[in-house]
Amino acid sequence: MKNKLFIITIFLTLLGNASNAENFNYDYIELKVGTTNSDATEKEIYAVASKSMNDNISFRGGLYYFTGDWTTSSNYREQDGKGFYLESVFNTGITSNTDLVISAGYSFYSIEAAYSQISGVVSSSSNTNVDTNIYSASIGIKQKITDSIEMEAHYRSIDVEKGTSSFTQGNLILINELSENTSIGIDYSWNITLSDFNRTGLFIRRQF
C-alpha cells in the first residue's frame, strides 16, 4: 500500500501542468542482455521492437531467451527457456517533459529443464517441459531529465497462469542518448510482493 501511495503522489504532483510531451520516441528496436538474482535465470537476452500507431498508441513486442543452472544438496539442475511478449501502450503528455504511460501485455514462455540426482556420482536424471502464459498491466511515467537523459518509473501487476498468485513489481529505466537515433540504457526491476527477485539489464536502442 505504501508503494501505491508513493506512486499516486508522484502522478498528482506532475498533473499540475498538463501539456503534450514532444520529447519521446515510441518507434525503436532494442537489444538487451541481463541477469537476475536467481540462478534459474542467470543469463537473459531480449530482442524488442516498438511501433507507434498515432500520438498516443503504440505496440511493443519481443523475443527472449534465458538460461541457468544451480545445485542443491542432492540435485544438479539446469534449464533453458524462450518466449515472446506483446504489449499495447497508451501514452499522454502530462507536462512538457513527462508522459503518463499505461500498458497491458501478454507473454508466453517455454522451459526445458534437466534434473540430475547427485549421490557421489550422478545416479539418475529426468527432463521436464513447462509452458506458461503471463498477463500484465502497468502504469508509470517517462521523464525527460536533460536533453540527452530520460528516466522511466513503472508499477506493474503480473499474473502467471500456472502460479499460485499474482504479484507486483517496480521498474526503473535510465536512458542516455548517444546520438540522434542511438541510445543506451539500464533497466532494473524488482518484486514488491511475493518472493525476493530482481532483474538488471543493459540495452542499446535504435530509434527510427
N, C-alpha and C positions, 0 to 999 in steps of 0.2 A: 504493500500500500504506500509506503514512503517513497518508493521509486516512481509510482504512478503520480503522486502529488508533485514530486520534483519536476517531472516532465511536463505536467499540466501547467505548472508555474512558469516554465520557460516559454511555452506556447502563448500564454496570456500576456506575458511581457512583450513578446515580439509582435503580437497582433495590434499593438498600439498605433502603427502607421502602415496600413495595408497598401501595397502597390505591387506592380509586376516586377519580379526579379528577372533581369535580362542577361545575367552573367553565367548561366548554366547551360551546359550542352548535354542532352539526353541521347545523343547519337554517337555510339562508340563501340569499339571492340576492345577486349581486355584479356590478358593472360596473367594468371595469379598462381603462385606457389605458396604453400603454407604448412603449418603443423598445428597440433593440438597438445594438450596436457595428457591425452590418453594414448597409451602405446598401441591401441587398436586402430587409431587413425593418425599414425605418426607423420606420414607424408601425404600431402594433398596437392592436386593440380586442377585448375579450373580454366576453361575457355569460355568467355562470356561475350554476348553481343546485345546491344540495346538500340532500339529504333523508336523515334517519336512519331506519333500519328498526327498530332497537332500541337498547339502550345501547351496543352495540359495533360495529354495522354501519351504514354509510351509503353512498349512491351520489351521485356528483358528475358533472356534465356541463356542457358549454358549447359555444357557437359563437364563432368568432373570425375576424377579418379582418385582413390585413396588406398593406402596400404599400411599394414602394421603387423608387428609380432610381439609377443610377450610370453613370459614364463611364470607359471605359478609353482607351488611346491611339488606338484605331481604331473603337470602338463606343460607342453610347449604348444603355443597356438599362433597361427598366422592367418591373415585374411587380406583379400583384395576386394575392393568394391568399385563400382562405377554407376553412374546415373546421369540424370538430366533434370533441369528445373525450368519452369516458365512462370513469369510474373507479369501482372498488369499493374501499371504505376500511374497514379494521379499526382500531379504537382500543380501548385499555385503559389504565386508570389505573395508573401505577407509583409515584406519590406523590400526596399530596392536591392538588398543584398542577401535575402533569405527566401527560400522556398519551403513550404509545407509539403511533405511527401508522404503519400499513403499508398500501400501496395497490398496485393493479395496474390498468393502463389501456390503452385503445386510442384512437388518434386517426387521423383521415383529413383530408388537405388536398389542395386542387386549386389549381394555379398557372397563370396565364395570363401569359406573358412575351413582350415585343416587343423585337427587336434591330434596331438601325439602324446600318449601316456609315457611318462618317464619313470623308470624304476632301475636305476643304474645304467641301463641301456633302454632304447625305445622298444617297448613291448607290444604296443598296439596303436592304431591310428584310425581316424574317421574323418569324413568330409561332410560339410553341410552347406546348403544354399538357402539364402533368405532374400525375399523380395519385399520391399516396403514402400507404401505410399505416405507422403508427408504433405500436410496442408499448413499454410502460414498466412499471417496478416501482420502488417507493421504500420507504425506511424512515426514520423520523425521530421527532422529539419535538415536542410542543406544550406550552409552558411559560407559566404564569401568573406574570408578574414583579411586577405590582402589581394592585390591584383593577381598574384600567382598561387595563392594558397586557399584551399577550400576545406571545410570540415563538415562531416555529417554525423548526426546522432539519431539512433533509431531504437524504438521499443517494439519487440516482436513477440507474438504469440505463436506457438508451434504445436501442432497435433500430429503425433506419429500413429499411424493406423494400427500397428501391432504393439504399441506401447501401452502402459497401464494408465497413463495420464498425460495431459498436455502440460507444457511448461513455457516459461517466458525467458527471453534473452535481451540483453543490452548490446548495442553495436555502435562502435565509433570508427570513423574513417577519416583519414587525413590525406589530402591530395596536393601534390606540388607540381605545378605546370612548368615543364622544361622548355617547351616551345609552343607555338600557336596550336598545334594539333597533338602534342605528345605530353603525357603526364605520368608520374609515378606516385605510388601511394602505399599506405599501410592500413590494413583492415583488421580490427580486433573486436571479437565478440565473446560474451561470457553468459553463463546461465545465471539468471536471477532466482529462479526456483528450480526444484528438483536437484540433481546431483551436481557436484562441483565439476565444471567443464569450461574450458576457454579455447579459443582458436585465434591464431595470428597468421595473417597472410600479407605477402608483398606482391604488388602488381604493377604492370605497365599498361597504359591505356592510350589508345589512338582514337582521337575524335575525328568526326567527318561531318 
